[in-house]
Amino acid sequence: MKAEPTASGAGVTESPDPRAEARANVRLMRSLLIGIFILMVIFALYFARAFFMPVILAFLLALTLTPIVRFLRKHGVPDVLSATLLVLLSVVFLASAGYLLSGPVIDLINNTSSIGQQLTERLAQLKRPLERAMQIAQQLEGLTETSQEPGVQKVSFAQSGILSSAAGNILSAGTSITIVFVLSLFLLASGTMFYEKIIQSFASLSEKKRALRVVYDVEHEISHYLLTIAVINAGLGTVIGLGLWGLGMPNPQVWGAAAALLNFLPYVGALITLLLVTVIALISFDSISFALLAPAFVLLCDLVEGQFVTPMVVGRRLEINAVAVFIAIAFWSWLWGFVGALMAVPLLVVIKVFCDHFDGLSHVGNFLAAQHSAVVEEDPAEDTDKARA
């Protein structure tokens, strides 16, 4: 039978392919389910951050110390013994650093108002409008203080709230730190247990070999990266601390520790360290030209570390593009605050390495990677001429 023509006589109407529509609906439902799953994960990470934050920190710490455990295992040291020693050394180092830095940091926090006033006085000869703005702000603050009713009892209630909140925060921080170190100890002491569990999850020998190779490569690359970055940041903080001590900066150990810690935030951390050192140097030295030597030294150290040391030691393959870094820092700082910002780049590297080992996720790893070679666009006419030649 011939197909009936349409009213316009232009041809015949084709019925839609039901299989194509079914495939399109499946893709749409899959995309919707993936989006819902991602939103659920974000909500879970936000509302259950008291649980997920120390757990992820423990995994990152265990991955950082894994190369040392692996090295000691090759020399006959049991995993339990090496893991216990490394975790104890980490606890001692953290406690010692906190004790040594607590005094200078508390003094800086208590002297914040005087530091701001001294900085304003030093910059007054360069920027008169800034001084005028500070005077207006002080006048507004005085008007606000005089407008308060004298009979309102606010100080005692606020102080009680502050004390209870501080006590709760200290208890929560202590619990989280305990979870981090205890879980890290168990992860490091487990040895090859997780590899054995992964092998047992697959039936065929080829699948077991492929899964074991992928997991081992991911764990090896991530652990090597985290340990290397931790050592580089520690070295950067040591060099900056010694250099600022030689220049006569007050509390150089604080700025060295800040540089080492904040360097886990690419670009942003170096800028914060530079601004802090500049402010303290301006109020600590009489000559502005001499005071600028301290931030200049910090800037030089950051440039050498970022442009030469880290690319040479870590390699270019694990570098992340700047856009992804800023998005990750903004997202994790919104999710978990300052601790989340510090974990943003290590977690981004974990995601990139994981995606690079799976064909279906390779486009995500390629998007996160930094661009090292410039793409030169050629004229299509030139390509045609070359082909004809």
N, C-alpha and C positions, 0 to 999 in steps of 0.2 A: 504493500500500500504506500502511496505517496503521501508525504506530509502536507497538510493543508497550509496554504500560504496565509500570511498575516493580512490584516485589513489594508495595509499600505502596499502589499505586494512586494515588499523589499526582501523577503526571505521567510524562513521558518523560525519558530521560537524554540529555543533549546531549553530543556528542563535542567535545573541545577543538579550537579552531582551530589548525591547524599553523602558519599564518602568524604568528599572535600569539605562539606559543611561539618561533618562529624569531627574531622581532624582539626578544623579551625576552632570548633567549640572546645575540643580537648586542650588545645594550646591556650585558649583564653582562660579556661578553668585552671590550668596549671599555673599560668601567670598570676591569677588572682590568689591561688593558694600560696604561692611563693611570697607574694606581697603581704598576705595576712600572717604568714609564718614569721617574716622578718619583723613586722610590727609587734608580734607577740614576744619575740626574743628581746626587742628593745625595751618593751614594758617590763619584762621579767628582769632584765639587767638593771633597770632603774629602781624598781620597787624592792628587789631582793639584792641590792648592792652590798648590804652587810654580809651576805653569804658569798656572792660571786667575786667580790673584790679580793678578799684574802685567798680564795681558792686559785684565781688566775695569777695573783702575785706569787703564790707558792709554786705553780707550774713554771712561771718565768724564772724564778730563782733556781728551781731544780734543773731547768734547761741550761742556765748559766753555769752551774757547777758540774754538769754532767761530763764535760771533757776532762776535768780533773779526776773525777771518779773513774772514768774510762782509762785514763793514763795510769792511775794507781792500780787498777785491776790488772793491767798488763804486767805490772811489776810484783804481782802476788799479794796485794793488799785487798782484803775482803771488802765488798761494797758496804756492808754494815759499818765497819770500822771507819772507812774513808768518809762515808756520809755523815757519821756522827761527829767526826773531827771537823769537817767543813762547816756543818751547821753550828757547832759550838764556836768556832772561830768567827763566823758571821755574826752570831749573837754578841760575842765579846767586842767585836769591832763596832757594831752598831751602838752598843751601850757606851763604849768609851767615847765614840764620836759625839753622841748625844750629851754626855756629861761634860766634855771639853768645850762644846760649842754652846751649851745652854746659857752659860753666864753672859758671854758677849752678845748673843742673840736677844736675850731678855733686856740687856742694857740698851740695845739699839731700839727695841720696841718701846721701852719706857721713854727714850729720848727722841721719839719721833717728832714731837712738836718743836723741840729746840732745834732739831736738825733742819726742819722746814724753815724756821725763822733764820737760822744761820745761812741757809742756802739763799733765801730771799735777799739777805743783806749782801752776800757776795755777788749776786747777779744784779743788784740794784744799779751798779755803775754801768752795766751793759744794757739792761732793759728796765727803764723807768716805768713803762706801763704795767709791768708785772708787779712792781711794788705798789702802784696805785690800786691794782685789783685786789691785792692782799689787804690793803687798808680798808677797802670797801667791804671785803668779806669779814674782817674783824669787827667793823661797825655793825654789820648785820647780825653777827653772832652776839654782840653786846646787846642789841635790841631784843634778840630772842631770849637772852638770859633775863633781862629786866621784865619781859612780858610774862614770865612764869609766876604763878601764884605762890606766895611764900608758905601757905598752909598745906600744900599738897605733899603728901608723903610718898615720894617716888624712889628715893635713893635706897631705902631699905629693901623694898620689894625687888628692885632691879638687881641689887647686889645678891640677894638670895637666889634670884633666877640665874644670874651669871655663875654663881658658885655651884649650884646644882647642875647646870648645863656643862660646866667645865669638868665636874666629877664624872658625869655620864660620858662625856667625850673621852676622858682619860681611860675609864673602864672599857669602853668600846674599842679604843685604839689598842689597849693592852690585850684584849681578847683576839682582835684581828692579827696582831703581831704573833701571838702564840700559835694561832692556826697556821699562819704562813710558815713558820719555822718547823712546826711539828709535821705538817703535811709534806713540806720539802724533804724532811728527813725520811719519811716513809717512801716518797717517790724515788729518792736517790738510793735508798737501801734495797728497793725491790729488784734491782739488777735487770735481768733479762725477762722478768715475769711477763711484762706487757708484750714483748715480742712473741713469747710462747702462746699467749692468749690470742694474739692476732693470727698466728699460724693455725691454731686450732679452729678458727672461725671459718676457714675455707676448706673445700673438699679436695680439689685437684692439686697436684704438686706444682703445676705452673702458676696457678693463682696464688698459692702460698709464697712462692718465690717472688712473684711480682709485688705482692702486698708487703712482704718483708723488706724488699729493696726500696720501695717507695717510703715506707715508714722510717727506715734507717736513714735514708738520704735526707728526709725532711728534718728528723731529729738532729742529725749530724750538722747540717748547715745552720739550723737555727741556734743550736747550742754554741757552735763556733762563733757565730755572729754576735750573740749576746755577751759571751765571755770576752771577745775581742773589744767590743764597744765599751764594756765596763772597765777593762784595763786602760783603754785609750782615755776615757773620761777621767779616771783616777790619775793618770799621768798628767793630763791637762790641768786638773785642779792643783796638783802638786807644783807644777811649774808656775802657774799663776800665783799661788800662795807664796812661793819663795821669791818670785819677782817683786810682788807687792811688799813683802817684808824688806827686801833690799831697798825699795824706794821709800820706806818709812811709813807705809800705810798702817793705820790702826786696825787691829784684828785681822791680819792677813789670812789666818786660818779659816775665818768665816767666809771670806770671798773665794778662797780656794775650794772649800767644800761646796759653796753655792755654784761655782763654775762647773765643778764635776757633776753635781746633781742636775743642774739646769741644762747641761749639754745633751741630756737625753731628749730634749726638745729642740730639734734642729731649727736654726734661724731664730726662733722665738727665745729660746733659752740664752743664746749668746747675746741677744739684744738686751734682755733683762739684766744679765750680769754686767754688761757694759754701762747701762744706765745707773745701776746701783753703785758701781765703783766710781763713776763720774761724780755722782752726788756726794759721796763720802770724801772723795779727793778734794772737791772744791771747798768743803767746809773744814778740811784738815790741814791744808797748806796755805801759807800766806800768799804765795805767788800763783796766779792763775796759770801761767805758762808751765810752771813746774807741776801743778796739779793735773794738767792734761797728760802728763807722761804716764800716769797709772792707767787711764782708759786706753791710751795708745798702745801700751804694752799688752793689755787684755785683748784688744782688737788684733794685734799682730799674732798672738798665740792662737786665737780663734781662726784666723785666716790660714795659718800654717797647718793647724789640725784639720780644718774642713777641706782644704784644697790639696793637701799633700799626704798627710799621715793616714787619715782614714781611707781615702781611695786607694792608697798604696797597700795598706795592710788588709782591709776588708775586701777590696775589689769593687769594680763597677757594677757587677751583675746584681748585687743586692741593694743598689741605690734606688730610692723611691722619688718620684717626681714631686716637685714642691707643692703643686695643687693638692695632691692626695695627702701630703703631710699636713698641710694647714687644715684641710677638712677633717682629718682624723683627730688632730689636736683639739679642734673646736668641738667635735662630737663627743669625745671621751671626757673633755673637761666639763662639758654640760652634763654628761651622764654621771661621772664620779668625781668631779672636782679636780684638784691639783694632782692627786694620785692617778686619776684616770689620764690626765694629760701626760704624765711621765710614762705611762704604759702604752700610749697611743702608737708611737713609732715601732717599738718592739712587736706589738700585736699586728701592726700593718706588715711588717717583715714576715711574721709567721703566716699571715694570709697569703702573701705573695709567693713564698716558697711552696706552700701547700698547693696553690693554684698552678704553679709551673709544672708540677708533677702529674697533672691530670689534663688530658686533652680537652675535655669539656669545659674546663675552667681556665684554659691557657689565655683566653682573651682578657680575663680579669687581671691575671698576672702581667700581661703586656700593657694594660692600661695603667697599672700601678708603677711600672718600671720607669726609670728616668730615661730621657732621650739624650744620647751621647753623640749622635752623628746628625748633621744637618741634612734635611731632605731637600734636594735641589729639583725644582720643577722645570721640566723642559717643554719647549714649545712643541705641540703636536705636529706642526708643519715641518720642524726640523727632524723629528722622528721619521716622518714619511720620506723626506729627502734622503736620510741615511739608509732607510730600507731600500729605496730605489737604487741608490748607489751600490 
